[in-house]
Amino acid sequence: MTDAEIARLRARFPILAREVNGHPLNYLDSAATAQKPDVVIAAESAFYRESNAAVHRGAHTLAGEATELYEDARQTVAGFLGVDENEVVFTSHATEALNLVAYALGNASIGRGAGSAAPEFALGPGDEIVVTELEHHANLIPWQELAARTGATLRFIPVRVSEGLDVGALDLEAAAHIIGERTRVLAITHVSNVTGAVTPLDVLVPLARAAGALTVLDACQSAPHLPLRPRELDVDIAVFSGHKLYGPTGIGVLYGRADLLDALPPFLYGGSMITTVTMEKAEYLPSPQRFEPGTPRIAQAVGLAAAIRFVQEIGMERIAATEHVLGQRLLAGLATVPGIRVLGASAERVALASIVVDGVHAHDAGQVLDEVGIAARVGHHCAQPLHRRFGVTASLRLSAGVHTTAAELDRAIEAVASIRPFFGLSEGEQP
């Protein structure tokens, strides 16, 4: 994208017009949550002002409009992913989507499920669930709990810690030994929310396929930045958050192969997901309704659809290309700053970098940036095991969005360079 195009885009994000501490807001925390363009705010507001009603039930006009908007949103998401509408399930967030899959597998493991296909998802002692050391907690803890409930073993693919360009990248030699005939599930992130590195799915997914394992992709950090086509990636399941894709909070998306979703036992139970109910038992609808009990996230789905149309208007390929250039600029700029360390240095990455400032706690570093209007993330980013692997407890993360300019990154790099001097530390000096 040209500078003029990005300038026009920025005008569509109302929050970017404000100042923080007397400085123009420089929002570099898109990996935590993205800001919302005017069309998303307007779509969600319009739903509540004009069409608010429960879906799939009422016979009145508002109920019909709400149902149409809700299912149109599902169709928009399906088009974004290149999948069928019945393969798109709306959840509260990506965390719920991952828990849904893990709990559904747990239910299959105790004999609950949809007919003869359900037992193929059952796990037990001797089976293995494989994750990576890159995972954030939402794609780690549900699998820990599933292993504990079923007696399966949780294994993980480590990251490299040696110096070099691929420091922080997954150890693919180890992966080839870990993913094997006992592997029943491979659950991996598409892009690390700490290093920004893109996972080599072209290596890992074929290993899982050869083992006959279910493949689960956490696409929270890739959906806003890269084209996301689950079928082309050959994964069985993919999840992402609405709020990181410029949509509202309170909504996530679960993609699953239709045959797989129809065979999985439900996760939550109640109204709107059944065919018949007696006092003794219930029969469930096929996907997606079997996983959407209760009143769904209607306004959020409408807002998410507006967000998807917004990025589609720009083009995901163009977003990816622009942000790749920004990511390289960010990495190169940070490399010139003495006294800092970038966590992970893989060349294949989105515009995101987590750094450790020698002698300065991440929270203190974040406050220095905030003083000049720069919003950056501090902490362990819900990825404690990965931070522990790097030998640190917290880091400062800069992450770009579609509205980020090269000048904003340069300003952030300059601010990072001021952190150690702010605390009176010279090059090589520790407090």
Secondary structure, DSSP 8 states (H G I E B T S, - for coil): --HHHHHHHHTT-GGGG-EETTEE-EE-BTTT-----HHHHHHHHHIIIII---SSS--SHHHHHHHHHHHHHHHHHHHHHTS-GGGEEEESSHHHHHHHHHHHHHHHHTT-SSGGGGGGG---TT-EEEEETT--GGGTHHHHHHHHHH--EEEEE-B--SSSTTTTSB-HHHHHHHSSTTEEEEEEESB-TTT-BB--HHHHHHHHHHHT-EEEEE-TTTTTTS---HHHHT-SEEEEESGGGTS-SS-EEEEE-HHHHHHS--SS-STTSEEEE-SS-EEE--TTGGG--SS--HHHHHHHHHHHHHHHHH-HHHHHHHHHHHHHHHHHHHHTSTTEEES---SSB-SEEEEEETTS-HHHHHHHHHHTTEE-EEE-TT-HHHHHHTT-S-EEEEE--TT--HHHHHHHHHHHHTHHHHTT--TT---
